[in-house]
Amino acid sequence: MYIKVNSVEEFNRILAENKVVMVDFYADWCGPCRMLSPAMEEIGNTMPDKVVVKVDVDQLNVLAYQYRVQSIPNVVFFQNGKEVDRSIGFRPKQHFIDKLNSLA
């Protein structure tokens, strides 16, 4: 499932309702973020048991601050609502698939 969140409440609900969530903190003006975006969407659409969430750091800066996002792209992995891993910078799609597959 691929979701672009528009509120803190929506973000918190998704974390609470799903076992594994991968959150892509991004900005529209960020070149590496734009390069990563198609891979995030594809992963979200092809792995129905995992949830891929996009958070615009300019729109939801309170979440960026809460999760200490200081550079983007910044992909945070959550399991049962708790942060378990993080990837900063552009990485190939397989890197994210492998990380998601390692989370039960």
C-alpha positions as a printed NumPy array, in Angstrom:
array([[ 0.   ,  0.   ,  0.   ],
       [ 1.301,  3.452, -0.965],
       [-0.001,  6.5  ,  0.909],
       [ 0.933, 10.191,  0.885],
       [-0.128, 11.462,  4.299],
       [-1.575, 14.922,  4.793],
       [-1.813, 15.137,  8.576],
       [-0.105, 14.058, 11.763],
       [-3.288, 12.256, 12.804],
       [-3.337, 10.211,  9.597],
       [ 0.347,  9.34 , 10.058],
       [-0.197,  8.195, 13.652],
       [-3.228,  6.125, 12.66 ],
       [-1.253,  4.34 ,  9.924],
       [ 1.587,  3.542, 12.333],
       [-0.877,  2.178, 14.9  ],
       [-2.849,  0.045, 12.435],
       [-0.001, -1.601, 10.491],
       [ 2.724, -4.003, 11.532],
       [ 5.41 , -2.815,  9.081],
       [ 5.57 ,  0.735,  7.718],
       [ 8.286,  2.359,  5.607],
       [ 8.167,  6.172,  5.74 ],
       [ 9.804,  8.262,  3.03 ],
       [10.475, 11.778,  4.344],
       [10.939, 13.943,  1.237],
       [10.51 , 17.391, -0.302],
       [ 9.351, 18.339, -3.799],
       [12.466, 20.492, -4.361],
       [14.867, 17.622, -3.49 ],
       [16.445, 15.99 , -6.58 ],
       [17.378, 12.662, -4.922],
       [13.862, 12.523, -3.427],
       [12.344, 12.858, -6.898],
       [14.638, 10.075, -8.149],
       [13.558,  7.799, -5.283],
       [ 9.83 ,  8.505, -5.56 ],
       [ 8.989,  6.045, -8.412],
       [10.706,  3.201, -6.528],
       [ 8.769,  4.003, -3.343],
       [ 5.48 ,  4.022, -5.24 ],
       [ 6.303,  0.755, -7.009],
       [ 7.267, -0.96 , -3.739],
       [ 4.066,  0.229, -2.097],
       [ 1.964, -1.009, -4.986],
       [ 3.66 , -4.417, -5.316],
       [ 4.061, -5.385, -1.644],
       [ 0.474, -5.36 , -0.327],
       [ 1.455, -6.641,  3.127],
       [ 3.734, -3.617,  3.693],
       [ 2.803,  0.06 ,  3.891],
       [ 4.869,  2.781,  2.217],
       [ 4.123,  6.294,  3.454],
       [ 5.369,  9.561,  1.97 ],
       [ 5.729, 12.568,  4.258],
       [ 6.476, 15.993,  2.781],
       [ 8.853, 17.616,  5.287],
       [ 7.767, 21.098,  4.188],
       [ 4.079, 20.34 ,  4.735],
       [ 4.452, 18.219,  7.907],
       [ 7.577, 19.681,  9.48 ],
       [ 6.319, 18.663, 12.935],
       [ 6.811, 15.   , 11.93 ],
       [10.224, 15.733, 10.444],
       [11.223, 17.351, 13.731],
       [ 9.72 , 14.544, 15.836],
       [11.684, 11.885, 13.925],
       [14.894, 13.941, 13.745],
       [14.942, 14.205,  9.957],
       [17.862, 16.481,  9.169],
       [18.605, 15.413,  5.605],
       [16.465, 13.954,  2.858],
       [15.597, 11.562,  1.424],
       [15.31 ,  9.919,  4.809],
       [13.491,  6.587,  4.915],
       [12.464,  5.332,  8.343],
       [11.304,  1.767,  8.982],
       [ 8.73 ,  1.067, 11.68 ],
       [ 7.679, -2.256, 13.133],
       [ 4.702, -2.352, 15.498],
       [ 4.798,  1.45 , 15.7  ],
       [ 8.459,  1.653, 16.761],
       [11.361,  2.883, 14.647],
       [13.68 , -0.054, 13.879],
       [15.917,  1.223, 11.079],
       [16.698,  4.22 ,  8.889],
       [18.246,  4.877,  5.457],
       [19.492,  8.337,  4.537],
       [20.15 ,  9.381,  0.958],
       [19.358,  7.803, -2.374],
       [19.601,  4.002, -2.483],
       [18.562,  1.449, -5.104],
       [15.046,  0.021, -4.899],
       [16.323, -3.434, -3.89 ],
       [17.868, -1.951, -0.736],
       [14.401, -0.961,  0.511],
       [12.805, -4.244, -0.561],
       [15.452, -6.19 ,  1.367],
       [14.92 , -4.053,  4.479],
       [11.141, -4.512,  4.305],
       [11.506, -8.268,  3.79 ],
       [13.731, -8.497,  6.875],
       [10.901, -7.123,  9.021],
       [ 8.279, -9.668, 10.037]])
